[in-house]
């Protein structure tokens, strides 16, 4: 019985202690727009770009003056060390779109400043969903740049930090966040949105599932086998111990 208690305590320590530092996993929509439920609550979207879906599009309702954060991290898988993505924010009140989305650094106090061609993304180069009306919204983009590397204690996983977008939304309305690789190369990225860590009581039961899903995303299936083997062995040991005791 003591072995079982120790095992339960170990699982609680593994899955509950680091919760305050974890991002709530978000579900990505493979067939269209991914809805961000609340732009202020922290969500993490573990996604993969490929030839079928070269651009991922996220959408949310924003309010004028509301702070919005989006950041990109690349999972530390050896083949992805140099992988990069661009992000673009489209929505009301942002810099006017003509034929291109210009970089965040291309505007000073809302006024355009001279840039070279590398500081803009031609709209024709992006398969933007038809439901986004480009004539009624503006936009800006943030190109790939190296940021601070990140360690996530809940899943014990490491990430290469990339660019971040922090902005006070200019107007009320529907906003769209685009993520894509500039060369159309396949790869994985994690999009973190919002800053407020919010969890529900029912999430306690989901933590082991989130842990397993993240490990699979990191292509670490062998670790899952180790954990399952330890649990299976522990259960057998408890059964043998109880049988001998009786």
Secondary structure, DSSP 8 states (H G I E B T S, - for coil): -HHHHHHHHHHHHHHHGGGGG--EE----SSS-EE-S-TTB-EEEEEEE-SS-SEEEEEEEE-TT-EEEEEEEEE--GGGTT---EEEEEEEEEEE-SSEEEBGGGEETTEE----GGGEEEGGGS---TTS-TTS-EEEEE-------EEETTTTEEEEEEEEEEEE--SSEEEEEEEE-TT---EEEEEEE-SB----TTHHHHHHHHHHHHHHHTT-HHHHHHHHHHHHHHHHHHHHHHHHH-
